[in-house]
Amino acid sequence: MPTIFLKRFYQTRLFTIGLAGIGAMLCILTISTGAQLMPNYLGIMAPFGATMVILFALPKSPLAQPKNIIGGYLITTLIGLIALHFWGVTPMSMAVSVGLGVSLMMLTNTLHPPAGANPLLVLSIHAPWGFLLTPVLSGCLLIILFGWIYHNVISRQGYRFMTK
């Protein structure tokens, strides 16, 4: 009897929802713990929270694929850093950098909506050039690795490093 109940519960939407929430929680916990353990490693940033929604709730979405996560974040962060370096923080630099980020993500087929916030984040905190490596690249790589392990081992939904 308990086995039948567990099997049915495993197949419910509620189980899938709970599992996605736990996956997102564990991923953010891993990244934010790294930031506490290594003071020079700034591993967490707000847009990663939005990435959790896409990666754990919609892992098969084109927006959740590794190419989109890494490409989207790197492109928009670089645009934000260039805007900060050449134009400083102005309403125009914020607007242009977000618009250019959206266009370049679309042009390169690396659209990842949470990354659209990166130029604003970079400009708001006056991020240094190293921000591109940590937290952006290091965080993206951890997110993708965690997503791969989670979706291939725990949720069994499948997640690949390479997509067509």
Beta strands, then each sheet from edge to edge (+ up, - down):
end
